[in-house]
Amino acid sequence: MSKYKDTYRHRGMRRQLIKKLRRKGIDNEKLLEVMGALPRHYFFDTGFDDWAYKDVAFPIGEEQTISQPYTVAYQTNLLEITEGDKILEVGMGSGYQAAILHDMGAAVYTIERHESLYLRTTRLLKELDYDHIHTFLGDGFQGLPHLAPFDKILITAAPDKMPVELQNQLSVGGFMVFPLGGQHESQQMIRLTKTDGDPVIERFDYFRFVPMVRGVNKAESE
Ligand code: SAH
């Protein structure tokens, strides 16, 4: 843990970021408290600490990005997390979003298709004592059928069609939040609620996400 230092300066930058999220309309107090407490710079390479507290997406390798703080707040808010919710995240990336879900009180299962990111982030989460975030290397389109059903599913990359297979892994009354759309356009945030009959679809704002891609990408061996 010792290499992770949360200084007065970091905390100051974080307070400013939280103020900005409030100004942009995020009013979920528990979420603002959780985002205000978690050092986002731990999820960045050393030397980029200041970038961690700007409201922008940032490269994490493999042409992927850690989502913009506003986007993390927006998606997390739509999940309406209650203590003990069992959540599947598709697109673990840096692990920041998974840590936020955990700190909101959820039991988190997160899946990543890039082996290099999976290995790096699994190690980081362990170093940060997130022993209860379960990480998986795999294709999120398949989900984790052996661990279903989930109360909530969060997709942090954009599928260009409704990810129907994943609906089957939701419990009735559960939500799936995901940005829908191809890469030539911005993607609309969707919340799908599973019911006994047809799912209920709600549509929200537009965002820019990296694409949700099929298959696993193995790390280059030495
Ligand atoms: N939640 C992440 C955001 C990372 S960007 C964070 O907080 O940092 C989206 C991630 O989704 C990328 O790491 C990308 O590799 C991953 N991804 C894209 N398609 C996927 C799929 N089918 N299964 C699993 N992960 C996928």
Boltz pocket constraint, residues with backbone or C-beta under 6 A from the ligand:
constraints:
  - pocket:
      binder: B
      contacts: [[A, 64], [A, 65], [A, 66], [A, 67], [A, 90], [A, 91], [A, 92], [A, 93], [A, 94], [A, 95], [A, 96], [A, 97], [A, 98], [A, 111], [A, 112], [A, 113], [A, 114], [A, 117], [A, 138], [A, 139], [A, 140], [A, 141], [A, 156], [A, 157], [A, 210], [A, 211], [A, 212], [A, 213], [A, 214], [A, 215]]
      max_distance: 6.0
